[in-house]
Amino acid sequence: MKKKILSMILSACTVFMLLPVITFADTTPNISIEGKDVYCRNASYSFSFEIPEGIKSFSAGYEFEYIGVGKIPLKQNGNTYTAIVNTSEASEDEQSFKVYVFMETENDAFRVEKTIALKDHSGGIATCSTKAHCETCGNEYGEYDEDTHNIKHVNAKAPTLFEEGNIEYWTCTGCHKIYSDKDGKNEISDVMIDKLPPEIIKGNGQVVKVGDKKALSFTSSADFNEFKYVIVDEEELGLDNYTVQQGSTIVTLNADYVSTLALGKHTITIGSERGEASAEFEVSEFEPVNEDEAEEETKKEDKKTETNTSVIGNAGLWMSLMFTSLDAMGIGLVLNKKRKNK
């Protein structure tokens, strides 16, 4: 009986050995979660993944040791999905957290996860106007550094009649504070230098014949909007005696007023917010000489003298040639007379 049973077992084993071998392939979908392995607290961690074919449904979520789990909204771009976890909810005791993707096929369900270590913000440089930027997440953190500036040098500039100047200084392009030193230690406030006091830049030294009704114009370098008054010989004039216009400040004494001025030199002063500009002019008993006409007349006289000198020079040359010719003729006659006497 024992032999019979043993024979049956051997036969069965032989049959099983002859059956084709069946292998069961791993049907877990190949999904990789892309994201940093270390990230900061108080930041927004982003990760992404792609969904392969054959997935019926899927979702994503996070898992913290102390605050638990939760699902995350997904943003789709083609076949790639992105999710963001706000790590600011994590307590200081949390050293890491997980993100996962849960998927279902027709026959099974799968979960793929990734563990991310948590750290504090670090790196970056704080300045007077910006906080440090974390080298891991890029977020600002910490406090401003009032002693760290982005210093720019500004050269000294001399003032002119028309533009203000400034002393040499340094300024921070971040907080815009101004310093007298390149290290940004000594803060100052006033670096500008006022324009030079106004001057009469046109009209000084004019001459007009006594009694002539001729308007006289004088130009001050002061800005037109700074104009205040006009004084002639220490007496402030009324608006009916002059006009004023831009460019920079042009004051014109009316012809009727000029005709009333006494013989001699006079002083006009144009007052402005930056000071006074003065010039002299003269009322003469003689007709004033027009400098341009006088210069032209001088040129004509010089040309006439040059022409006369040239003519006289040429006449002398001709006289010299004539006497030389007469001398030659005289020598010739003497020589001929001597030949005849021989």
C-alpha contacts under 8 A as a table, 3 or more apart, distances in Angstrom:
res1	aa1	res2	aa2	distance
1	M	4	K	5.10
1	M	5	I	6.39
2	K	5	I	5.22
2	K	6	L	6.17
3	K	6	L	5.08
3	K	7	S	6.09
4	K	7	S	5.11
4	K	8	M	6.33
5	I	8	M	5.15
5	I	9	I	6.40
6	L	9	I	5.16
6	L	10	L	6.29
7	S	10	L	5.16
7	S	11	S	6.20
8	M	11	S	5.10
8	M	12	A	6.24
9	I	12	A	5.12
9	I	13	C	6.24
10	L	13	C	5.10
10	L	14	T	6.21
11	S	14	T	5.08
11	S	15	V	6.33
12	A	15	V	5.09
12	A	16	F	6.32
13	C	16	F	5.13
13	C	17	M	6.10
14	T	17	M	5.06
14	T	18	L	6.36
15	V	18	L	5.22
15	V	19	L	6.59
16	F	19	L	5.26
28	T	110	F	6.99
29	P	52	P	7.01
29	P	110	F	7.87
30	N	52	P	7.33
31	I	49	F	6.96
31	I	50	E	6.69
31	I	51	I	6.93
31	I	52	P	7.37
31	I	112	V	7.14
32	S	49	F	6.08
32	S	50	E	7.44
32	S	112	V	7.81
33	I	47	F	6.72
33	I	48	S	5.87
33	I	49	F	5.03
33	I	112	V	7.83
33	I	113	E	7.33
33	I	114	K	6.76
34	E	47	F	5.49
34	E	48	S	5.22
34	E	49	F	6.14
35	G	46	S	6.56
35	G	47	F	4.62
35	G	48	S	6.80
36	K	39	Y	6.68
36	K	47	F	7.79
36	K	116	I	7.22
37	D	115	T	7.09
37	D	116	I	4.85
37	D	117	A	6.33
38	V	116	I	5.37
38	V	117	A	4.68
38	V	118	L	5.96
38	V	119	K	7.15
39	Y	45	Y	7.03
39	Y	116	I	6.82
39	Y	117	A	6.33
39	Y	118	L	5.28
39	Y	119	K	6.07
39	Y	136	T	6.71
39	Y	137	C	6.99
40	C	43	A	5.90
40	C	87	T	7.45
40	C	118	L	5.51
40	C	119	K	4.81
40	C	120	D	5.37
40	C	121	H	5.87
40	C	136	T	7.09
40	C	137	C	6.59
41	R	87	T	5.38
41	R	88	S	5.68
41	R	90	A	7.03
41	R	118	L	6.17
41	R	119	K	6.05
41	R	120	D	5.77
41	R	121	H	7.26
42	N	86	N	7.26
42	N	87	T	5.31
42	N	88	S	3.68
42	N	89	E	7.40
42	N	90	A	7.87
43	A	86	N	6.08
43	A	87	T	5.46
43	A	88	S	5.93
43	A	137	C	6.98
43	A	139	N	7.41
44	S	84	I	6.25
44	S	85	V	5.62
44	S	86	N	4.60
44	S	87	T	5.99
44	S	88	S	7.77
45	Y	84	I	5.44
45	Y	85	V	5.04
45	Y	86	N	6.34
45	Y	87	T	6.85
46	S	82	T	7.02
46	S	83	A	5.76
46	S	84	I	4.42
46	S	85	V	6.45
47	F	82	T	5.80
47	F	83	A	5.60
47	F	84	I	6.55
48	S	80	T	6.85
48	S	81	Y	5.46
48	S	82	T	4.29
48	S	83	A	6.24
49	F	80	T	5.77
49	F	81	Y	5.56
49	F	82	T	6.78
50	E	79	N	5.79
50	E	80	T	4.59
50	E	81	Y	6.23
51	I	55	I	7.19
51	I	79	N	6.45
51	I	80	T	7.04
52	P	55	I	6.62
54	G	105	T	6.25
55	I	58	F	7.31
55	I	103	M	6.60
55	I	104	E	5.87
55	I	105	T	4.89
55	I	106	E	7.82
56	K	103	M	7.45
56	K	104	E	5.49
56	K	105	T	4.94
56	K	106	E	6.60
57	S	103	M	5.75
57	S	104	E	5.29
57	S	105	T	7.15
58	F	101	V	6.98
58	F	102	F	5.35
58	F	103	M	4.18
58	F	104	E	6.25
59	S	71	K	7.48
59	S	72	I	7.83
59	S	101	V	5.77
59	S	102	F	5.28
59	S	103	M	6.69
60	A	71	K	5.86
60	A	72	I	5.65
60	A	73	P	7.55
60	A	74	L	7.50
60	A	83	A	7.59
60	A	99	V	7.38
60	A	100	Y	5.62
60	A	101	V	4.42
60	A	102	F	6.10
61	G	69	V	7.08
61	G	70	G	5.41
61	G	71	K	3.96
61	G	72	I	4.94
61	G	99	V	5.75
61	G	100	Y	5.50
61	G	101	V	6.65
62	Y	69	V	5.45
62	Y	70	G	5.49
62	Y	71	K	6.42
62	Y	72	I	7.26
62	Y	85	V	7.27
62	Y	97	F	7.27
62	Y	98	K	5.54
62	Y	99	V	4.33
62	Y	100	Y	6.21
63	E	67	I	7.87
63	E	68	G	5.58
63	E	69	V	4.19
63	E	70	G	6.67
63	E	97	F	5.81
63	E	98	K	5.03
63	E	99	V	6.30
64	F	67	I	5.44
64	F	68	G	4.94
64	F	69	V	6.15
64	F	90	A	7.44
64	F	94	E	7.38
64	F	96	S	7.34
64	F	97	F	4.88
64	F	98	K	6.62
65	E	68	G	5.89
65	E	94	E	6.79
65	E	97	F	7.02
66	Y	90	A	7.91
66	Y	91	S	7.67
66	Y	94	E	7.06
67	I	89	E	7.92
67	I	90	A	7.08
72	I	83	A	6.36
72	I	84	I	7.05
72	I	85	V	7.25
73	P	83	A	6.35
73	P	84	I	7.83
74	L	81	Y	6.09
74	L	82	T	5.59
74	L	83	A	5.05
75	K	81	Y	5.47
75	K	82	T	5.10
75	K	83	A	6.48
76	Q	79	N	7.04
76	Q	80	T	5.92
76	Q	81	Y	4.58
76	Q	82	T	6.53
77	N	80	T	5.25
77	N	81	Y	6.23
78	G	81	Y	7.93
86	N	89	E	6.58
87	T	90	A	5.46
88	S	91	S	7.91
90	A	93	D	7.98
90	A	94	E	6.17
91	S	94	E	5.49
92	E	95	Q	7.65
94	E	97	F	7.46
94	E	118	L	7.33
95	Q	117	A	6.09
95	Q	118	L	5.28
95	Q	119	K	7.57
96	S	115	T	6.86
96	S	116	I	5.48
96	S	117	A	4.23
96	S	118	L	4.97
97	F	115	T	5.80
97	F	116	I	5.53
97	F	117	A	6.71
97	F	118	L	7.51
98	K	113	E	6.60
98	K	114	K	5.52
98	K	115	T	4.44
98	K	116	I	6.07
99	V	113	E	5.58
99	V	114	K	5.45
99	V	115	T	6.67
99	V	116	I	7.95
100	Y	111	R	6.68
100	Y	112	V	5.46
100	Y	113	E	4.00
100	Y	114	K	6.32
101	V	111	R	5.67
101	V	112	V	5.25
101	V	113	E	6.33
102	F	109	A	7.45
102	F	110	F	5.83
102	F	111	R	4.47
102	F	112	V	6.58
103	M	109	A	5.65
103	M	110	F	5.17
103	M	111	R	6.29
104	E	107	N	7.71
104	E	108	D	5.86
104	E	109	A	4.27
104	E	110	F	6.28
105	T	108	D	5.30
105	T	109	A	6.21
121	H	134	C	5.45
121	H	135	E	7.76
121	H	136	T	7.32
121	H	137	C	7.82
121	H	141	Y	7.02
122	S	134	C	5.18
122	S	135	E	6.31
122	S	136	T	7.41
123	G	132	A	7.24
123	G	133	H	6.93
123	G	134	C	5.29
123	G	135	E	5.18
124	G	132	A	4.75
124	G	133	H	4.87
124	G	134	C	5.62
124	G	135	E	6.13
125	I	131	K	7.18
125	I	132	A	4.57
125	I	133	H	6.89
126	A	129	S	7.94
126	A	130	T	5.78
126	A	131	K	4.43
126	A	132	A	4.09
126	A	133	H	7.66
126	A	143	E	7.20
126	A	144	Y	5.65
126	A	145	D	5.50
126	A	148	T	7.46
127	T	130	T	5.19
127	T	131	K	6.27
127	T	132	A	7.46
127	T	144	Y	5.72
127	T	145	D	4.72
127	T	146	E	6.54
127	T	147	D	7.33
127	T	148	T	4.83
127	T	149	H	6.00
128	C	131	K	7.99
128	C	144	Y	5.50
128	C	145	D	4.90
128	C	146	E	4.37
128	C	147	D	6.51
128	C	148	T	5.62
128	C	149	H	5.85
128	C	174	G	6.74
128	C	175	C	6.29
129	S	144	Y	6.51
129	S	145	D	7.80
129	S	146	E	7.89
129	S	174	G	5.29
129	S	175	C	5.60
130	T	144	Y	6.04
130	T	174	G	7.98
131	K	140	E	5.63
131	K	141	Y	6.00
131	K	142	G	6.28
131	K	143	E	5.72
131	K	144	Y	5.05
131	K	145	D	7.55
132	A	140	E	5.50
132	A	141	Y	5.77
132	A	142	G	6.68
132	A	143	E	7.70
132	A	144	Y	7.78
133	H	138	G	5.27
133	H	139	N	5.30
133	H	140	E	4.45
133	H	141	Y	6.38
134	C	137	C	5.70
134	C	138	G	4.68
134	C	139	N	5.45
134	C	140	E	6.28
134	C	141	Y	6.93
135	E	138	G	5.66
145	D	148	T	5.67
146	E	149	H	7.61
147	D	184	G	7.97
149	H	172	C	5.79
149	H	173	T	7.79
149	H	174	G	6.94
149	H	175	C	7.85
149	H	184	G	7.19
150	N	172	C	5.17
150	N	173	T	5.79
150	N	174	G	6.39
151	I	170	W	6.34
151	I	171	T	5.58
151	I	172	C	4.58
151	I	173	T	6.58
151	I	182	K	7.08
151	I	183	D	7.76
151	I	184	G	7.22
152	K	170	W	5.51
152	K	171	T	5.30
152	K	172	C	6.12
152	K	173	T	6.93
153	H	168	E	7.92
153	H	169	Y	6.28
153	H	170	W	4.53
153	H	171	T	6.59
153	H	182	K	7.34
154	V	168	E	5.87
154	V	169	Y	5.41
154	V	170	W	5.78
154	V	171	T	7.55
155	N	167	I	7.31
155	N	168	E	4.90
155	N	169	Y	6.86
156	A	165	G	7.52
156	A	166	N	5.50
156	A	167	I	4.51
156	A	168	E	4.05
156	A	169	Y	7.41
157	K	165	G	4.87
157	K	166	N	5.07
157	K	167	I	6.41
157	K	168	E	7.57
158	A	164	E	7.65
158	A	165	G	4.79
158	A	166	N	6.61
158	A	193	I	7.88
159	P	162	F	7.91
159	P	163	E	5.85
159	P	164	E	4.77
159	P	165	G	3.91
159	P	166	N	7.29
159	P	193	I	6.42
159	P	194	D	6.66
159	P	195	K	5.22
159	P	196	L	6.21
160	T	163	E	5.19
160	T	164	E	6.49
160	T	165	G	7.27
160	T	195	K	5.51
160	T	196	L	5.44
161	L	195	K	5.53
161	L	196	L	4.83
161	L	197	P	6.76
161	L	198	P	6.31
161	L	199	E	7.71
161	L	221	S	6.25
161	L	222	A	7.54
162	F	195	K	6.29
162	F	196	L	7.65
162	F	221	S	6.88
162	F	222	A	7.44
162	F	223	D	7.94
163	E	194	D	7.95
163	E	195	K	5.53
164	E	192	M	6.86
164	E	193	I	5.67
164	E	194	D	5.06
164	E	195	K	4.53
164	E	196	L	7.90
165	G	192	M	5.83
165	G	193	I	4.74
165	G	194	D	6.53
165	G	195	K	6.90
166	N	191	V	5.41
166	N	192	M	4.29
166	N	193	I	5.06
167	I	191	V	5.48
167	I	192	M	6.60
167	I	193	I	7.23
168	E	180	S	7.48
168	E	191	V	7.72
169	Y	178	I	7.00
169	Y	179	Y	5.97
169	Y	180	S	5.06
169	Y	181	D	6.86
169	Y	182	K	7.95
169	Y	191	V	7.32
170	W	178	I	5.85
170	W	179	Y	5.09
170	W	180	S	6.14
170	W	181	D	6.38
170	W	182	K	5.96
170	W	184	G	7.34
171	T	176	H	6.05
171	T	177	K	5.75
171	T	178	I	4.44
171	T	179	Y	5.99
171	T	184	G	7.88
172	C	175	C	5.81
172	C	176	H	4.78
172	C	177	K	5.58
172	C	178	I	6.65
172	C	184	G	7.97
173	T	176	H	5.28
177	K	187	E	7.07
178	I	184	G	7.84
178	I	187	E	5.68
178	I	188	I	5.63
178	I	189	S	6.38
179	Y	182	K	7.33
179	Y	184	G	5.47
179	Y	185	K	6.84
179	Y	186	N	5.37
179	Y	187	E	4.30
179	Y	188	I	5.31
179	Y	189	S	7.96
180	S	184	G	7.44
180	S	185	K	7.98
180	S	186	N	5.78
180	S	187	E	6.49
180	S	188	I	6.44
181	D	184	G	5.69
181	D	185	K	6.60
181	D	186	N	6.28
182	K	185	K	7.96
184	G	187	E	6.95
188	I	191	V	7.75
197	P	274	R	6.18
197	P	275	G	6.03
197	P	276	E	7.44
197	P	277	A	7.79
198	P	220	S	6.38
198	P	221	S	5.19
198	P	222	A	5.17
198	P	274	R	6.91
198	P	275	G	6.42
198	P	276	E	6.35
198	P	277	A	5.41
199	E	220	S	5.52
199	E	221	S	5.51
199	E	222	A	7.47
199	E	276	E	7.62
199	E	277	A	4.68
199	E	278	S	6.96
200	I	203	G	7.21
200	I	204	N	6.87
200	I	218	F	6.85
200	I	219	T	5.58
200	I	220	S	4.43
200	I	221	S	6.37
200	I	277	A	5.62
200	I	278	S	6.21
200	I	279	A	6.32
201	I	204	N	7.62
201	I	218	F	7.85
201	I	219	T	5.73
201	I	220	S	5.86
201	I	221	S	6.34
202	K	218	F	5.70
202	K	219	T	5.04
202	K	220	S	7.38
203	G	206	Q	6.22
203	G	216	L	7.81
203	G	217	S	6.13
203	G	218	F	4.58
203	G	219	T	6.54
203	G	279	A	7.66
204	N	218	F	7.08
204	N	279	A	5.12
204	N	280	E	5.70
204	N	281	F	6.43
205	G	279	A	7.20
205	G	280	E	5.46
205	G	281	F	4.79
205	G	282	E	7.14
206	Q	216	L	7.87
206	Q	280	E	7.45
206	Q	281	F	4.78
206	Q	282	E	6.32
207	V	281	F	5.85
207	V	282	E	4.72
207	V	283	V	5.90
207	V	284	S	6.72
207	V	288	P	5.88
208	V	212	D	6.93
208	V	214	K	7.31
208	V	282	E	6.31
208	V	283	V	5.03
208	V	284	S	6.05
208	V	287	E	7.34
208	V	288	P	6.08
209	K	212	D	5.59
209	K	283	V	5.51
209	K	284	S	4.76
209	K	285	E	5.57
209	K	286	F	5.88
209	K	287	E	5.46
209	K	288	P	6.41
210	V	259	S	6.71
210	V	261	L	7.44
210	V	262	A	7.15
210	V	263	L	6.10
210	V	283	V	5.30
210	V	284	S	5.47
210	V	285	E	5.52
210	V	286	F	7.86
211	G	258	V	7.87
211	G	259	S	4.57
211	G	260	T	6.65
211	G	261	L	7.70
212	D	255	A	7.84
212	D	258	V	7.51
212	D	259	S	5.23
213	K	255	A	4.52
213	K	256	D	5.64
213	K	257	Y	7.93
213	K	258	V	6.36
213	K	259	S	4.95
214	K	254	N	7.50
214	K	255	A	4.41
214	K	256	D	7.57
214	K	258	V	6.55
214	K	259	S	7.14
215	A	252	T	6.51
215	A	253	L	5.48
215	A	254	N	5.01
215	A	255	A	4.11
215	A	256	D	7.87
215	A	258	V	6.67
216	L	252	T	5.49
216	L	253	L	5.21
216	L	254	N	7.14
216	L	255	A	7.36
216	L	258	V	7.61
217	S	250	I	6.76
217	S	251	V	5.65
217	S	252	T	4.11
217	S	253	L	6.29
218	F	250	I	5.75
218	F	251	V	5.33
218	F	252	T	6.31
219	T	247	G	7.69
219	T	248	S	6.89
219	T	249	T	5.61
219	T	250	I	4.40
219	T	251	V	6.31
220	S	248	S	6.36
220	S	249	T	5.14
220	S	250	I	6.39
220	S	251	V	8.00
220	S	270	I	7.01
220	S	277	A	6.46
221	S	248	S	5.55
221	S	249	T	6.52
222	A	226	E	6.78
222	A	227	F	7.41
222	A	248	S	6.04
222	A	249	T	6.05
222	A	272	S	6.68
222	A	274	R	7.37
223	D	226	E	5.37
223	D	227	F	7.05
223	D	246	Q	7.87
223	D	247	G	7.90
223	D	248	S	5.36
223	D	249	T	6.10
224	F	227	F	5.52
224	F	245	Q	7.05
224	F	246	Q	5.31
224	F	247	G	7.05
224	F	248	S	5.63
224	F	249	T	4.77
226	E	272	S	5.10
226	E	273	E	5.15
226	E	274	R	7.42
227	F	249	T	7.21
227	F	270	I	7.78
227	F	271	G	6.28
227	F	272	S	4.38
227	F	273	E	6.68
228	K	270	I	7.76
228	K	271	G	5.33
228	K	272	S	4.94
228	K	273	E	6.91
229	Y	236	E	7.11
229	Y	237	L	7.68
229	Y	270	I	6.09
229	Y	271	G	5.03
229	Y	272	S	7.07
230	V	236	E	5.74
230	V	237	L	5.79
230	V	268	I	7.18
230	V	269	T	5.74
230	V	270	I	4.77
230	V	271	G	6.11
231	I	234	E	5.72
231	I	235	E	5.20
231	I	236	E	4.16
231	I	237	L	5.75
231	I	268	I	5.68
231	I	269	T	4.96
231	I	270	I	6.54
231	I	271	G	7.86
232	V	235	E	5.38
232	V	236	E	6.43
232	V	237	L	6.97
232	V	266	H	7.08
232	V	267	T	5.62
232	V	268	I	4.45
232	V	269	T	6.30
233	D	266	H	6.08
233	D	267	T	5.30
233	D	268	I	6.55
237	L	241	N	6.37
237	L	242	Y	7.74
238	G	241	N	5.73
238	G	242	Y	7.53
239	L	242	Y	5.73
239	L	243	T	6.97
240	D	243	T	7.76
241	N	253	L	6.14
241	N	254	N	5.51
241	N	256	D	7.98
241	N	257	Y	5.90
242	Y	251	V	6.72
242	Y	252	T	5.40
242	Y	253	L	4.43
242	Y	254	N	5.15
243	T	251	V	5.76
243	T	252	T	5.31
243	T	253	L	6.80
243	T	254	N	7.42
244	V	249	T	6.83
244	V	250	I	5.47
244	V	251	V	4.52
244	V	252	T	6.42
245	Q	248	S	7.95
245	Q	249	T	5.95
245	Q	250	I	5.24
245	Q	251	V	6.75
246	Q	249	T	5.07
246	Q	250	I	6.12
247	G	250	I	6.18
251	V	270	I	7.79
253	L	257	Y	6.79
253	L	258	V	6.64
254	N	257	Y	5.32
254	N	258	V	6.33
255	A	258	V	5.08
255	A	259	S	6.25
256	D	259	S	5.30
256	D	260	T	6.88
257	Y	260	T	5.45
257	Y	261	L	7.10
258	V	261	L	5.51
261	L	283	V	7.19
262	A	283	V	6.82
263	L	282	E	7.61
263	L	283	V	4.98
263	L	284	S	5.85
263	L	285	E	7.03
264	G	282	E	5.59
264	G	283	V	5.12
264	G	284	S	6.24
265	K	280	E	6.82
265	K	281	F	5.81
265	K	282	E	4.25
265	K	283	V	6.22
266	H	280	E	5.65
266	H	281	F	5.43
266	H	282	E	5.90
266	H	283	V	7.68
267	T	278	S	6.82
267	T	279	A	5.74
267	T	280	E	4.55
267	T	281	F	6.44
268	I	278	S	5.58
268	I	279	A	5.49
268	I	280	E	6.30
268	I	281	F	7.79
269	T	276	E	6.38
269	T	277	A	5.57
269	T	278	S	4.28
269	T	279	A	6.65
270	I	276	E	5.66
270	I	277	A	5.31
270	I	278	S	6.37
271	G	275	G	6.02
271	G	276	E	4.44
271	G	277	A	6.57
272	S	275	G	5.26
272	S	276	E	6.03
284	S	287	E	7.26
284	S	288	P	7.41
289	V	293	E	7.93
289	V	294	A	7.04
290	N	293	E	5.30
290	N	294	A	6.03
291	E	294	A	4.99
291	E	295	E	6.03
292	D	295	E	5.18
292	D	296	E	6.26
293	E	296	E	5.04
293	E	297	E	6.13
294	A	297	E	5.06
294	A	298	T	6.18
295	E	298	T	5.09
295	E	299	K	6.33
296	E	299	K	5.12
296	E	300	K	6.40
297	E	300	K	5.07
297	E	301	E	6.31
298	T	301	E	5.14
298	T	302	D	6.15
299	K	302	D	5.13
299	K	303	K	6.18
300	K	303	K	5.11
300	K	304	K	6.17
301	E	304	K	5.02
301	E	305	T	6.14
302	D	305	T	5.18
302	D	306	E	6.12
303	K	306	E	5.03
303	K	307	T	6.21
304	K	307	T	5.09
304	K	308	N	6.27
305	T	308	N	5.14
305	T	309	T	6.09
306	E	309	T	5.16
306	E	310	S	6.20
307	T	310	S	5.08
307	T	311	V	6.34
308	N	311	V	5.09
308	N	312	I	6.19
309	T	312	I	5.17
309	T	313	G	6.02
310	S	313	G	5.04
310	S	314	N	6.16
311	V	314	N	5.10
311	V	315	A	6.20
312	I	315	A	5.10
312	I	316	G	6.29
313	G	316	G	5.28
313	G	317	L	6.41
314	N	317	L	5.06
314	N	318	W	6.40
315	A	318	W	5.15
315	A	319	M	6.25
316	G	319	M	5.10
316	G	320	S	6.16
317	L	320	S	5.17
317	L	321	L	6.33
318	W	321	L	5.09
318	W	322	M	6.16
319	M	322	M	5.02
319	M	323	F	6.29
320	S	323	F	5.36
320	S	324	T	6.21
321	L	324	T	5.06
321	L	325	S	6.23
322	M	325	S	5.12
322	M	326	L	6.32
323	F	326	L	5.05
323	F	327	D	6.18
324	T	327	D	5.21
324	T	328	A	6.36
325	S	328	A	5.09
325	S	329	M	6.29
326	L	329	M	5.03
326	L	330	G	6.19
327	D	330	G	5.15
327	D	331	I	6.32
328	A	331	I	5.27
328	A	332	G	6.34
329	M	332	G	5.10
329	M	333	L	6.44
330	G	333	L	5.25
330	G	334	V	6.41
331	I	334	V	5.28
331	I	335	L	6.33
332	G	335	L	5.26
332	G	336	N	6.37
333	L	336	N	5.18
333	L	337	K	6.29
334	V	337	K	5.24
334	V	338	K	6.39
335	L	338	K	5.30
335	L	339	R	6.53
336	N	339	R	5.23
336	N	340	K	6.55
337	K	340	K	5.28
337	K	341	N	6.45
338	K	341	N	5.26
338	K	342	K	6.51
339	R	342	K	5.35
